[in-house]
Amino acid sequence: MVYELLKASHIVAVVIWFGGMMAVALLLRRGSEATPSLLTWDRYVTTPAMIAAWGLGLTMATWAGWFASGWMMAKMVLVLALSAVHGLLSGRLRRAAAKGGVPSELDGRLVLGVMLALLSAIVLLVVTKPF
């Protein structure tokens, strides 16, 4: 029962984290007066969700002994890349908020595509555990 609660909490944290990242990527593309409120959301919801996803995921991986598995190592590399994208977006959001919601030169479509590709590969690895 504890494992199932950890897994459910991990999935919820990932959904909140990814949803927050999508909102930031879309907002940065067009710029908005909503930037300060999204900055607050990113700081107090999206980033803690990322930390929770990491913590819960590492806890499950430790309990299940998955660190010896190749798929887990590949997943960790992809999650690290997704975390780096979150850092990039958060930094751009802070700079946009400081400029009064000025649109970023960031290509939102490219970032969203990279995010979706990373998430898809992560889910594929978790579900299939190919190696």
NUNU-140619 format. One record per atom (N, C-alpha, C): residue number from 1; residue in one letter; x, y, z. Coordinates in steps of 0.1 Angstrom, whole numbers, always signed. Example, Ala and Ser with C-alpha at 12.3 -4.5 7.8 and 13.67 -1.06 7.14 Angstrom:
<sites>
+-----+---------+-------+-------+-------+
! num ! residuo !    xx !    yy !    zz !
+-----+---------+-------+-------+-------+
!   1 !       a !  +132 !   -57 !   +78 !
!   1 !       a !  +123 !   -45 !   +78 !
!   1 !       a !  +132 !   -33 !   +78 !
!   2 !       s !  +128 !   -22 !   +71 !
!   2 !       s !  +137 !   -11 !   +71 !
!   2 !       s !  +129 !    +0 !   +79 !
+-----+---------+-------+-------+-------+
</sites>
This chain:
<sites>
+-----+---------+-------+-------+-------+
! num ! residuo !    xx !    yy !    zz !
+-----+---------+-------+-------+-------+
!   1 !       m !    +8 !   -12 !    +0 !
!   1 !       m !    +0 !    +0 !    +0 !
!   1 !       m !    +9 !   +13 !    +0 !
!   2 !       v !   +20 !   +12 !    +7 !
!   2 !       v !   +29 !   +24 !    +8 !
!   2 !       v !   +34 !   +27 !    -6 !
!   3 !       y !   +38 !   +16 !   -13 !
!   3 !       y !   +44 !   +18 !   -27 !
!   3 !       y !   +34 !   +25 !   -36 !
!   4 !       e !   +21 !   +20 !   -35 !
!   4 !       e !   +11 !   +26 !   -44 !
!   4 !       e !    +8 !   +40 !   -41 !
!   5 !       l !    +9 !   +44 !   -28 !
!   5 !       l !    +7 !   +58 !   -24 !
!   5 !       l !   +19 !   +67 !   -29 !
!   6 !       l !   +31 !   +61 !   -28 !
!   6 !       l !   +43 !   +68 !   -34 !
!   6 !       l !   +42 !   +70 !   -49 !
!   7 !       k !   +38 !   +59 !   -56 !
!   7 !       k !   +36 !   +60 !   -70 !
!   7 !       k !   +26 !   +70 !   -74 !
!   8 !       a !   +14 !   +70 !   -68 !
!   8 !       a !    +4 !   +80 !   -71 !
!   8 !       a !    +8 !   +94 !   -68 !
!   9 !       s !   +15 !   +96 !   -57 !
!   9 !       s !   +20 !  +109 !   -53 !
!   9 !       s !   +31 !  +114 !   -64 !
!  10 !       h !   +39 !  +105 !   -68 !
!  10 !       h !   +49 !  +108 !   -78 !
!  10 !       h !   +43 !  +112 !   -91 !
!  11 !       i !   +32 !  +105 !   -96 !
!  11 !       i !   +25 !  +108 !  -108 !
!  11 !       i !   +19 !  +122 !  -107 !
!  12 !       v !   +12 !  +125 !   -96 !
!  12 !       v !    +6 !  +138 !   -93 !
!  12 !       v !   +17 !  +149 !   -94 !
!  13 !       a !   +28 !  +147 !   -87 !
!  13 !       a !   +39 !  +157 !   -87 !
!  13 !       a !   +44 !  +159 !  -102 !
!  14 !       v !   +45 !  +149 !  -109 !
!  14 !       v !   +50 !  +150 !  -123 !
!  14 !       v !   +40 !  +158 !  -132 !
!  15 !       v !   +27 !  +155 !  -130 !
!  15 !       v !   +17 !  +162 !  -137 !
!  15 !       v !   +17 !  +177 !  -134 !
!  16 !       i !   +18 !  +180 !  -121 !
!  16 !       i !   +18 !  +195 !  -117 !
!  16 !       i !   +31 !  +201 !  -123 !
!  17 !       w !   +42 !  +194 !  -121 !
!  17 !       w !   +55 !  +200 !  -126 !
!  17 !       w !   +54 !  +202 !  -141 !
!  18 !       f !   +50 !  +192 !  -149 !
!  18 !       f !   +50 !  +194 !  -163 !
!  18 !       f !   +40 !  +204 !  -168 !
!  19 !       g !   +28 !  +205 !  -161 !
!  19 !       g !   +18 !  +215 !  -164 !
!  19 !       g !   +23 !  +229 !  -162 !
!  20 !       g !   +30 !  +231 !  -151 !
!  20 !       g !   +36 !  +244 !  -148 !
!  20 !       g !   +46 !  +248 !  -159 !
!  21 !       m !   +54 !  +238 !  -163 !
!  21 !       m !   +64 !  +241 !  -173 !
!  21 !       m !   +58 !  +245 !  -186 !
!  22 !       m !   +47 !  +238 !  -190 !
!  22 !       m !   +40 !  +241 !  -202 !
!  22 !       m !   +34 !  +255 !  -202 !
!  23 !       a !   +28 !  +259 !  -190 !
!  23 !       a !   +23 !  +272 !  -189 !
!  23 !       a !   +34 !  +283 !  -191 !
!  24 !       v !   +45 !  +281 !  -185 !
!  24 !       v !   +56 !  +290 !  -186 !
!  24 !       v !   +61 !  +291 !  -200 !
!  25 !       a !   +63 !  +280 !  -207 !
!  25 !       a !   +67 !  +280 !  -221 !
!  25 !       a !   +57 !  +288 !  -230 !
!  26 !       l !   +45 !  +285 !  -228 !
!  26 !       l !   +34 !  +292 !  -236 !
!  26 !       l !   +34 !  +307 !  -233 !
!  27 !       l !   +35 !  +311 !  -220 !
!  27 !       l !   +34 !  +325 !  -216 !
!  27 !       l !   +46 !  +333 !  -221 !
!  28 !       l !   +58 !  +326 !  -220 !
!  28 !       l !   +70 !  +333 !  -225 !
!  28 !       l !   +70 !  +336 !  -240 !
!  29 !       r !   +63 !  +328 !  -247 !
!  29 !       r !   +62 !  +330 !  -261 !
!  29 !       r !   +55 !  +343 !  -265 !
!  30 !       r !   +45 !  +347 !  -257 !
!  30 !       r !   +37 !  +358 !  -261 !
!  30 !       r !   +39 !  +370 !  -252 !
!  31 !       g !   +44 !  +368 !  -240 !
!  31 !       g !   +45 !  +379 !  -230 !
!  31 !       g !   +32 !  +382 !  -224 !
!  32 !       s !   +32 !  +387 !  -212 !
!  32 !       s !   +19 !  +390 !  -205 !
!  32 !       s !   +21 !  +397 !  -192 !
!  33 !       e !   +10 !  +404 !  -188 !
!  33 !       e !   +10 !  +410 !  -175 !
!  33 !       e !    +9 !  +399 !  -164 !
!  34 !       a !    +5 !  +387 !  -168 !
!  34 !       a !    +3 !  +376 !  -159 !
!  34 !       a !   +17 !  +370 !  -154 !
!  35 !       t !   +28 !  +375 !  -160 !
!  35 !       t !   +41 !  +369 !  -157 !
!  35 !       t !   +44 !  +369 !  -142 !
!  36 !       p !   +41 !  +380 !  -134 !
!  36 !       p !   +45 !  +379 !  -120 !
!  36 !       p !   +37 !  +368 !  -113 !
!  37 !       s !   +24 !  +366 !  -116 !
!  37 !       s !   +16 !  +356 !  -109 !
!  37 !       s !   +21 !  +342 !  -113 !
!  38 !       l !   +25 !  +340 !  -126 !
!  38 !       l !   +30 !  +327 !  -130 !
!  38 !       l !   +44 !  +325 !  -123 !
!  39 !       l !   +52 !  +336 !  -121 !
!  39 !       l !   +64 !  +334 !  -114 !
!  39 !       l !   +62 !  +329 !  -100 !
!  40 !       t !   +52 !  +335 !   -93 !
!  40 !       t !   +48 !  +330 !   -80 !
!  40 !       t !   +44 !  +315 !   -80 !
!  41 !       w !   +36 !  +312 !   -90 !
!  41 !       w !   +32 !  +298 !   -92 !
!  41 !       w !   +44 !  +289 !   -94 !
!  42 !       d !   +53 !  +293 !  -103 !
!  42 !       d !   +65 !  +285 !  -106 !
!  42 !       d !   +73 !  +283 !   -93 !
!  43 !       r !   +74 !  +294 !   -85 !
!  43 !       r !   +83 !  +293 !   -73 !
!  43 !       r !   +77 !  +285 !   -62 !
!  44 !       y !   +64 !  +285 !   -61 !
!  44 !       y !   +57 !  +279 !   -49 !
!  44 !       y !   +50 !  +266 !   -52 !
!  45 !       v !   +48 !  +263 !   -65 !
!  45 !       v !   +40 !  +251 !   -69 !
!  45 !       v !   +49 !  +242 !   -78 !
!  46 !       t !   +53 !  +248 !   -90 !
!  46 !       t !   +59 !  +240 !  -100 !
!  46 !       t !   +73 !  +234 !   -95 !
!  47 !       t !   +81 !  +243 !   -89 !
!  47 !       t !   +94 !  +239 !   -85 !
!  47 !       t !   +93 !  +229 !   -73 !
!  48 !       p !   +85 !  +231 !   -63 !
!  48 !       p !   +83 !  +221 !   -53 !
!  48 !       p !   +78 !  +207 !   -59 !
!  49 !       a !   +69 !  +208 !   -69 !
!  49 !       a !   +64 !  +196 !   -75 !
!  49 !       a !   +76 !  +188 !   -82 !
!  50 !       m !   +85 !  +196 !   -88 !
!  50 !       m !   +97 !  +189 !   -94 !
!  50 !       m !  +105 !  +182 !   -83 !
!  51 !       i !  +107 !  +189 !   -72 !
!  51 !       i !  +115 !  +184 !   -61 !
!  51 !       i !  +108 !  +171 !   -55 !
!  52 !       a !   +95 !  +172 !   -54 !
!  52 !       a !   +87 !  +161 !   -49 !
!  52 !       a !   +88 !  +149 !   -59 !
!  53 !       a !   +87 !  +152 !   -72 !
!  53 !       a !   +88 !  +141 !   -82 !
!  53 !       a !  +102 !  +134 !   -81 !
!  54 !       w !  +112 !  +142 !   -80 !
!  54 !       w !  +126 !  +136 !   -78 !
!  54 !       w !  +127 !  +128 !   -65 !
!  55 !       g !  +122 !  +133 !   -54 !
!  55 !       g !  +123 !  +126 !   -41 !
!  55 !       g !  +115 !  +113 !   -41 !
!  56 !       l !  +103 !  +114 !   -46 !
!  56 !       l !   +94 !  +102 !   -46 !
!  56 !       l !  +100 !   +92 !   -56 !
!  57 !       g !  +104 !   +96 !   -67 !
!  57 !       g !  +110 !   +87 !   -77 !
!  57 !       g !  +122 !   +80 !   -72 !
!  58 !       l !  +131 !   +88 !   -66 !
!  58 !       l !  +143 !   +82 !   -60 !
!  58 !       l !  +140 !   +72 !   -49 !
!  59 !       t !  +130 !   +75 !   -41 !
!  59 !       t !  +126 !   +66 !   -30 !
!  59 !       t !  +121 !   +53 !   -36 !
!  60 !       m !  +112 !   +54 !   -46 !
!  60 !       m !  +107 !   +42 !   -52 !
!  60 !       m !  +118 !   +34 !   -58 !
!  61 !       a !  +127 !   +40 !   -65 !
!  61 !       a !  +138 !   +33 !   -72 !
!  61 !       a !  +147 !   +26 !   -62 !
!  62 !       t !  +149 !   +33 !   -51 !
!  62 !       t !  +158 !   +27 !   -40 !
!  62 !       t !  +151 !   +14 !   -34 !
!  63 !       w !  +138 !   +16 !   -31 !
!  63 !       w !  +131 !    +5 !   -25 !
!  63 !       w !  +130 !    -7 !   -35 !
!  64 !       a !  +128 !    -4 !   -48 !
!  64 !       a !  +126 !   -15 !   -57 !
!  64 !       a !  +140 !   -20 !   -63 !
!  65 !       g !  +151 !   -14 !   -60 !
!  65 !       g !  +164 !   -18 !   -65 !
!  65 !       g !  +166 !   -16 !   -79 !
!  66 !       w !  +160 !    -5 !   -85 !
!  66 !       w !  +161 !    -3 !   -99 !
!  66 !       w !  +174 !    +4 !  -104 !
!  67 !       f !  +182 !    +8 !   -95 !
!  67 !       f !  +194 !   +15 !   -99 !
!  67 !       f !  +204 !    +6 !  -107 !
!  68 !       a !  +203 !    -7 !  -106 !
!  68 !       a !  +211 !   -15 !  -114 !
!  68 !       a !  +206 !   -17 !  -128 !
!  69 !       s !  +194 !   -12 !  -131 !
!  69 !       s !  +187 !   -14 !  -144 !
!  69 !       s !  +191 !    -3 !  -154 !
!  70 !       g !  +194 !    -7 !  -166 !
!  70 !       g !  +197 !    +3 !  -176 !
!  70 !       g !  +186 !   +13 !  -179 !
!  71 !       w !  +174 !    +8 !  -179 !
!  71 !       w !  +162 !   +17 !  -182 !
!  71 !       w !  +162 !   +28 !  -172 !
!  72 !       m !  +165 !   +25 !  -159 !
!  72 !       m !  +164 !   +35 !  -149 !
!  72 !       m !  +175 !   +45 !  -151 !
!  73 !       m !  +187 !   +41 !  -155 !
!  73 !       m !  +198 !   +51 !  -157 !
!  73 !       m !  +194 !   +60 !  -169 !
!  74 !       a !  +188 !   +54 !  -179 !
!  74 !       a !  +184 !   +62 !  -191 !
!  74 !       a !  +173 !   +72 !  -187 !
!  75 !       k !  +164 !   +67 !  -178 !
!  75 !       k !  +153 !   +76 !  -174 !
!  75 !       k !  +159 !   +87 !  -166 !
!  76 !       m !  +168 !   +85 !  -157 !
!  76 !       m !  +174 !   +95 !  -149 !
!  76 !       m !  +181 !  +106 !  -157 !
!  77 !       v !  +187 !  +102 !  -168 !
!  77 !       v !  +194 !  +111 !  -177 !
!  77 !       v !  +183 !  +120 !  -183 !
!  78 !       l !  +172 !  +114 !  -188 !
!  78 !       l !  +161 !  +122 !  -194 !
!  78 !       l !  +154 !  +131 !  -184 !
!  79 !       v !  +152 !  +126 !  -171 !
!  79 !       v !  +146 !  +135 !  -161 !
!  79 !       v !  +156 !  +146 !  -158 !
!  80 !       l !  +168 !  +144 !  -158 !
!  80 !       l !  +178 !  +155 !  -155 !
!  80 !       l !  +177 !  +165 !  -166 !
!  81 !       a !  +176 !  +160 !  -179 !
!  81 !       a !  +174 !  +170 !  -190 !
!  81 !       a !  +161 !  +178 !  -188 !
!  82 !       l !  +150 !  +171 !  -184 !
!  82 !       l !  +138 !  +178 !  -182 !
!  82 !       l !  +139 !  +188 !  -171 !
!  83 !       s !  +147 !  +185 !  -161 !
!  83 !       s !  +149 !  +195 !  -150 !
!  83 !       s !  +157 !  +207 !  -155 !
!  84 !       a !  +166 !  +204 !  -164 !
!  84 !       a !  +174 !  +215 !  -170 !
!  84 !       a !  +165 !  +224 !  -178 !
!  85 !       v !  +156 !  +219 !  -185 !
!  85 !       v !  +146 !  +227 !  -193 !
!  85 !       v !  +138 !  +235 !  -183 !
!  86 !       h !  +134 !  +229 !  -172 !
!  86 !       h !  +127 !  +237 !  -162 !
!  86 !       h !  +135 !  +249 !  -156 !
!  87 !       g !  +148 !  +246 !  -154 !
!  87 !       g !  +157 !  +257 !  -150 !
!  87 !       g !  +158 !  +268 !  -160 !
!  88 !       l !  +159 !  +264 !  -173 !
!  88 !       l !  +159 !  +274 !  -183 !
!  88 !       l !  +146 !  +282 !  -184 !
!  89 !       l !  +135 !  +276 !  -183 !
!  89 !       l !  +122 !  +283 !  -183 !
!  89 !       l !  +121 !  +292 !  -171 !
!  90 !       s !  +124 !  +287 !  -159 !
!  90 !       s !  +123 !  +295 !  -147 !
!  90 !       s !  +132 !  +308 !  -148 !
!  91 !       g !  +144 !  +306 !  -153 !
!  91 !       g !  +153 !  +318 !  -155 !
!  91 !       g !  +147 !  +328 !  -165 !
!  92 !       r !  +142 !  +323 !  -176 !
!  92 !       r !  +135 !  +332 !  -186 !
!  92 !       r !  +123 !  +339 !  -180 !
!  93 !       l !  +116 !  +332 !  -172 !
!  93 !       l !  +104 !  +337 !  -166 !
!  93 !       l !  +108 !  +348 !  -156 !
!  94 !       r !  +118 !  +346 !  -148 !
!  94 !       r !  +123 !  +357 !  -138 !
!  94 !       r !  +127 !  +369 !  -146 !
!  95 !       r !  +134 !  +367 !  -157 !
!  95 !       r !  +139 !  +379 !  -165 !
!  95 !       r !  +127 !  +386 !  -171 !
!  96 !       a !  +117 !  +379 !  -176 !
!  96 !       a !  +105 !  +385 !  -182 !
!  96 !       a !   +98 !  +393 !  -172 !
!  97 !       a !   +96 !  +387 !  -160 !
!  97 !       a !   +89 !  +394 !  -149 !
!  97 !       a !   +96 !  +407 !  -145 !
!  98 !       a !  +109 !  +407 !  -145 !
!  98 !       a !  +117 !  +419 !  -142 !
!  98 !       a !  +115 !  +430 !  -152 !
!  99 !       k !  +112 !  +426 !  -165 !
!  99 !       k !  +110 !  +435 !  -176 !
!  99 !       k !   +96 !  +439 !  -178 !
! 100 !       g !   +87 !  +435 !  -169 !
! 100 !       g !   +73 !  +438 !  -170 !
! 100 !       g !   +65 !  +429 !  -180 !
! 101 !       g !   +69 !  +417 !  -181 !
! 101 !       g !   +62 !  +407 !  -190 !
! 101 !       g !   +66 !  +408 !  -204 !
! 102 !       v !   +78 !  +412 !  -207 !
! 102 !       v !   +82 !  +413 !  -221 !
! 102 !       v !   +84 !  +399 !  -226 !
! 103 !       p !   +79 !  +396 !  -239 !
! 103 !       p !   +81 !  +383 !  -244 !
! 103 !       p !   +95 !  +379 !  -245 !
! 104 !       s !   +98 !  +366 !  -243 !
! 104 !       s !  +112 !  +361 !  -244 !
! 104 !       s !  +115 !  +357 !  -259 !
! 105 !       e !  +128 !  +357 !  -262 !
! 105 !       e !  +132 !  +353 !  -275 !
! 105 !       e !  +132 !  +338 !  -276 !
! 106 !       l !  +128 !  +331 !  -266 !
! 106 !       l !  +127 !  +317 !  -265 !
! 106 !       l !  +117 !  +311 !  -275 !
! 107 !       d !  +120 !  +301 !  -283 !
! 107 !       d !  +111 !  +295 !  -292 !
! 107 !       d !  +102 !  +285 !  -284 !
! 108 !       g !   +90 !  +289 !  -280 !
! 108 !       g !   +82 !  +281 !  -272 !
! 108 !       g !   +78 !  +268 !  -279 !
! 109 !       r !   +76 !  +268 !  -292 !
! 109 !       r !   +73 !  +255 !  -299 !
! 109 !       r !   +84 !  +245 !  -298 !
! 110 !       l !   +96 !  +250 !  -299 !
! 110 !       l !  +107 !  +241 !  -298 !
! 110 !       l !  +109 !  +235 !  -284 !
! 111 !       v !  +107 !  +244 !  -274 !
! 111 !       v !  +108 !  +240 !  -260 !
! 111 !       v !   +97 !  +230 !  -257 !
! 112 !       l !   +85 !  +233 !  -261 !
! 112 !       l !   +74 !  +224 !  -258 !
! 112 !       l !   +76 !  +210 !  -265 !
! 113 !       g !   +81 !  +210 !  -277 !
! 113 !       g !   +85 !  +198 !  -284 !
! 113 !       g !   +95 !  +190 !  -277 !
! 114 !       v !  +105 !  +196 !  -272 !
! 114 !       v !  +116 !  +189 !  -264 !
! 114 !       v !  +110 !  +183 !  -252 !
! 115 !       m !  +102 !  +192 !  -245 !
! 115 !       m !   +95 !  +187 !  -232 !
! 115 !       m !   +87 !  +174 !  -235 !
! 116 !       l !   +79 !  +175 !  -245 !
! 116 !       l !   +70 !  +164 !  -249 !
! 116 !       l !   +78 !  +151 !  -253 !
! 117 !       a !   +89 !  +153 !  -260 !
! 117 !       a !   +97 !  +142 !  -264 !
! 117 !       a !  +104 !  +136 !  -252 !
! 118 !       l !  +109 !  +144 !  -243 !
! 118 !       l !  +115 !  +139 !  -230 !
! 118 !       l !  +104 !  +131 !  -222 !
! 119 !       l !   +93 !  +137 !  -220 !
! 119 !       l !   +82 !  +130 !  -212 !
! 119 !       l !   +78 !  +117 !  -218 !
! 120 !       s !   +76 !  +117 !  -231 !
! 120 !       s !   +72 !  +105 !  -238 !
! 120 !       s !   +82 !   +94 !  -237 !
! 121 !       a !   +95 !   +98 !  -238 !
! 121 !       a !  +106 !   +88 !  -237 !
! 121 !       a !  +106 !   +82 !  -223 !
! 122 !       i !  +105 !   +91 !  -213 !
! 122 !       i !  +105 !   +87 !  -199 !
! 122 !       i !   +93 !   +77 !  -196 !
! 123 !       v !   +81 !   +80 !  -201 !
! 123 !       v !   +70 !   +71 !  -198 !
! 123 !       v !   +72 !   +58 !  -205 !
! 124 !       l !   +77 !   +58 !  -218 !
! 124 !       l !   +80 !   +46 !  -225 !
! 124 !       l !   +90 !   +37 !  -217 !
! 125 !       l !  +100 !   +43 !  -212 !
! 125 !       l !  +110 !   +36 !  -204 !
! 125 !       l !  +104 !   +29 !  -192 !
! 126 !       v !   +96 !   +37 !  -185 !
! 126 !       v !   +90 !   +32 !  -172 !
! 126 !       v !   +80 !   +21 !  -175 !
! 127 !       v !   +72 !   +22 !  -185 !
! 127 !       v !   +62 !   +12 !  -188 !
! 127 !       v !   +68 !    -1 !  -194 !
! 128 !       t !   +77 !    +1 !  -203 !
! 128 !       t !   +83 !   -11 !  -209 !
! 128 !       t !   +95 !   -17 !  -202 !
! 129 !       k !  +102 !    -9 !  -195 !
! 129 !       k !  +115 !   -14 !  -189 !
! 129 !       k !  +123 !   -22 !  -198 !
! 130 !       p !  +127 !   -17 !  -210 !
! 130 !       p !  +133 !   -25 !  -220 !
! 130 !       p !  +146 !   -31 !  -218 !
! 131 !       f !  +154 !   -26 !  -209 !
! 131 !       f !  +167 !   -31 !  -206 !
! 131 !       f !  +171 !   -28 !  -192 !
+-----+---------+-------+-------+-------+
</sites>
